[in-house]
């Protein structure tokens, strides 16, 4: 494992130019390839630009390199004193340089506080460091999680790399509770026009809530399928699902439920199911 942290930081010898929204960094003079100067940079190194850390994806030439993510600050010239090169953990550097982060799953950094939150532990993220994380929906419509730690680092996000505030990783303890469940509809006339709705309450700061309504046909007992904005359905990603002119021949006996997540990474909650039956 490579040396990691502020102890191995060194300032570049020359200024660099950065452009907002671009991954390319340009050295004013000297060479990123010159091992005899402080301008020398390797693929996989961490480049700290005005206090924000990025991983170097590729050194493309003597005076240009590409970051793993696009530069998020203002277009400017960053003085050499504010452009620091540090060494990332080898496993993380290899993962980025070899393109692992372009495959299914996303590379996240988790600090010690985030690692202790139940919201992250239920996703399989149970310790500080870099994690590869992804979700998938199983055959029953339930969200599943896959998390793999590729480097253990007990550090603050400011010292750790370019993932400083990942939305998927919960920052603080928060929760979403369903305070009002969707109600079943019985004796509906055909074609049916009406709604299924859910209300929620929250604790902490979960951020914006996200919704995904699902359905089961009358004959299904386990499989849930995501609804999309099509045909008789609207509001499929909101708190209220609307059906417009739904025919009895198709939708009699259908059941509906909603999965709720949040921008802050709270644990997913799923409503009770509510059935639609016609007269």
C-alpha positions in Angstrom: 0.0 0.0 0.0 1.4 3.4 -1.0 2.0 6.2 1.5 -1.2 8.1 1.9 -2.1 11.4 3.4 -0.8 15.0 3.7 2.7 13.8 4.7 3.5 12.8 1.1 2.0 16.0 -0.5 4.3 18.2 -2.6 3.5 21.4 -4.5 4.0 21.4 -8.2 6.9 23.5 -9.6 4.7 25.5 -11.9 1.1 26.9 -12.2 -1.7 24.9 -13.9 -4.7 26.0 -15.9 -8.1 24.6 -15.2 -11.4 24.9 -17.0 -14.8 24.4 -15.3 -16.4 21.2 -16.6 -13.2 19.9 -18.3 -11.1 17.0 -17.1 -8.0 18.3 -18.8 -5.3 20.1 -16.7 -2.6 22.2 -18.4 0.8 22.9 -17.0 2.1 26.4 -17.6 5.7 25.3 -18.1 7.9 22.4 -17.4 6.8 18.8 -17.8 4.5 16.3 -16.0 6.9 13.7 -17.2 10.1 15.2 -15.7 11.1 13.0 -12.8 13.7 15.5 -11.7 11.1 18.2 -10.8 8.1 18.5 -8.6 5.9 18.6 -11.7 6.3 14.9 -12.1 2.8 13.2 -11.9 1.8 9.6 -12.3 -1.5 8.1 -13.4 -3.5 7.3 -10.3 -1.9 10.1 -8.2 -4.2 12.5 -6.3 -3.9 16.1 -7.5 -5.2 18.6 -5.0 -6.3 21.7 -6.8 -7.2 24.7 -4.5 -8.1 22.3 -1.7 -10.2 19.9 -3.8 -8.8 16.4 -4.5 -9.0 14.6 -7.9 -7.5 11.4 -9.1 -5.3 11.6 -12.2 -6.8 9.3 -14.8 -4.1 9.7 -17.5 -1.0 11.8 -18.2 -1.7 12.7 -21.9 1.5 14.7 -22.6 4.3 16.7 -21.2 2.0 19.6 -20.2 -1.5 18.0 -20.1 -3.2 15.4 -18.0 -6.8 14.2 -17.6 -8.6 13.9 -14.2 -10.9 11.1 -13.3 -13.8 13.6 -13.0 -14.2 17.0 -14.6 -13.0 20.0 -12.7 -15.8 21.5 -10.6 -14.3 24.9 -9.8 -14.1 28.1 -11.8 -12.0 28.4 -14.9 -8.7 29.9 -13.7 -5.0 29.6 -13.2 -4.0 27.7 -10.0 -0.7 28.7 -8.6 1.9 26.1 -8.0 1.6 26.4 -4.3 -2.1 25.5 -4.5 -1.6 22.5 -6.8 -0.4 19.5 -4.6 0.4 16.0 -5.8 -0.3 13.1 -3.4 -0.2 9.3 -3.6 -3.5 7.4 -3.6 -3.8 3.9 -2.2 -2.6 1.5 -4.9 -5.8 -0.4 -5.1 -7.8 2.8 -5.8 -5.3 4.1 -8.3 -5.4 0.8 -10.2 -9.2 0.7 -10.2 -9.4 4.2 -11.7 -6.6 3.9 -14.2 -7.7 0.5 -15.5 -11.2 1.9 -16.1 -13.0 -0.1 -13.4 -15.2 2.9 -12.6 -16.6 2.8 -16.1 -18.1 -0.6 -15.4 -21.4 -1.2 -13.5 -20.9 0.1 -10.0 -19.6 3.4 -8.8 -16.5 4.2 -6.7 -17.3 6.0 -3.5 -15.2 7.2 -0.6 -16.7 6.7 2.9 -15.4 8.5 5.9 -15.5 7.1 9.4 -18.7 9.0 10.4 -20.5 7.8 7.3 -19.4 4.3 7.9 -21.1 4.2 11.3 -24.5 5.2 9.9 -27.2 2.4 9.6 -28.3 4.0 6.3 -25.0 2.9 4.8 -24.6 -0.4 6.7 -27.9 -1.7 5.3 -26.3 -1.2 1.9 -23.3 -3.4 2.9 -21.0 -0.3 3.4 -19.7 -1.0 6.9 -16.3 0.6 7.2 -14.3 3.6 6.1 -12.4 3.6 2.8 -13.2 3.3 -0.9 -16.1 1.1 -2.0 -17.5 -0.1 -5.3 -21.3 0.1 -4.9 -24.2 -0.6 -7.1 -27.9 -1.5 -6.8 -30.1 -3.7 -8.8 -33.8 -4.8 -8.8 -34.5 -8.5 -8.3 -37.2 -10.5 -10.0 -39.6 -9.6 -7.2 -39.1 -5.8 -7.7 -37.0 -5.4 -4.5 -33.9 -3.2 -4.5 -30.7 -5.2 -3.7 -27.3 -3.8 -2.9 -23.8 -4.9 -3.8 -20.8 -3.2 -2.0 -17.2 -4.2 -2.2 -14.4 -2.4 -0.3 -11.3 -2.0 -2.4 -9.2 0.0 0.0 -9.4 0.6 3.7 -8.5 4.2 4.6 -9.7 5.8 7.9 -9.4 9.4 6.8 -11.5 12.5 6.2 -13.0 13.1 2.8 -10.8 16.2 2.4 -7.7 14.1 2.4 -9.1 11.1 0.6 -9.6 11.6 -3.1 -12.2 13.1 -5.4 -15.3 11.7 -3.9 -16.0 14.2 -1.2 -19.8 14.2 -1.0 -21.5 11.3 -2.7 -25.3 11.4 -2.7 -25.6 7.6 -2.5 -23.6 7.6 0.7 -25.6 9.0 3.7 -23.8 11.9 5.4 -26.0 12.1 8.6 -28.5 9.9 10.4 -31.9 10.4 8.8 -35.0 8.3 8.0 -38.2 8.3 6.0 -41.4 6.9 7.5 -44.6 6.3 5.6 -47.3 8.1 7.6 -50.2 7.5 5.2 -50.4 4.2 3.2 -52.1 3.9 -0.2 -55.8 2.9 0.1 -57.4 0.0 -1.8 -60.1 0.9 -4.3 -63.1 -1.4 -4.5 -66.2 -1.3 -6.6 -64.6 0.9 -9.2 -66.5 1.8 -12.3 -65.0 1.1 -15.7 -63.1 2.8 -17.1 -61.6 3.9 -13.8 -60.0 7.3 -13.1 -58.5 7.8 -9.7 -55.4 7.9 -7.6 -53.2 5.9 -5.1 -51.3 8.1 -2.8 -48.7 7.9 0.0 -47.7 10.5 2.6 -44.4 10.6 4.5 -42.6 12.0 7.5 -38.9 12.4 7.9 -36.2 12.7 10.6 -32.8 14.3 10.2 -32.0 15.8 6.8 -32.8 13.1 4.1 -32.9 15.6 1.3 -35.3 15.3 -1.7 -37.4 12.1 -1.6 -37.6 9.9 -4.7 -40.6 7.6 -5.5 -41.1 4.6 -7.8 -44.5 3.0 -8.1 -44.8 -0.6 -8.9 -47.6 -3.0 -9.8 -48.6 -6.7 -9.7 -51.2 -8.2 -12.0 -54.1 -10.0 -10.5 -52.5 -13.4 -11.0 -49.0 -12.5 -9.6 -48.1 -13.0 -5.9 -44.4 -12.1 -5.8 -43.1 -10.2 -8.8 -43.4 -6.4 -8.7 -42.7 -4.3 -11.8 -41.8 -0.6 -12.1 -44.5 1.6 -13.6 -43.5 4.1 -16.3 -45.3 7.3 -17.5 -47.2 5.6 -20.3 -50.8 4.6 -21.2 -53.2 5.1 -18.3 -50.5 5.8 -15.7 -49.0 9.2 -14.6 -47.2 10.3 -11.5 -45.2 7.0 -11.4 -42.2 8.7 -9.7 -44.2 11.0 -7.4 -46.2 10.7 -4.2 -49.5 10.2 -6.0 -50.1 7.7 -8.8 -52.9 8.6 -11.2 -54.8 6.2 -13.4 -56.9 7.6 -16.2 -59.6 5.6 -18.0 -58.2 2.3 -16.9 -60.3 -0.6 -18.3 -61.7 -3.3 -16.1 -60.7 -6.0 -18.6 -57.0 -5.1 -18.1 -56.6 -3.7 -14.6 -59.2 -5.6 -12.4 -57.2 -7.1 -9.5 -54.1 -5.1 -10.0 -52.1 -4.2 -6.9 -49.9 -1.1 -6.4 -47.1 -0.1 -4.0 -44.3 2.6 -3.9 -40.6 2.4 -3.0 -39.2 5.6 -1.4 -35.6 6.7 -1.3 -33.9 10.0 -0.7 -31.1 12.2 -2.1 -29.4 11.9 1.4 -29.1 8.1 1.2 -31.8 7.0 3.7 -32.8 3.4 4.0 -35.4 2.5 1.4 -38.9 2.1 2.6 -41.8 0.3 0.7 -45.5 1.0 1.2 -48.2 -1.5 1.7 -49.9 -2.7 -1.4 -53.3 -1.4 -2.4 -55.6 -3.3 -4.8 -57.9 -2.1 -7.5 -61.1 -4.1 -8.0 -64.1 -3.2 -10.2 -67.8 -3.5 -9.6 
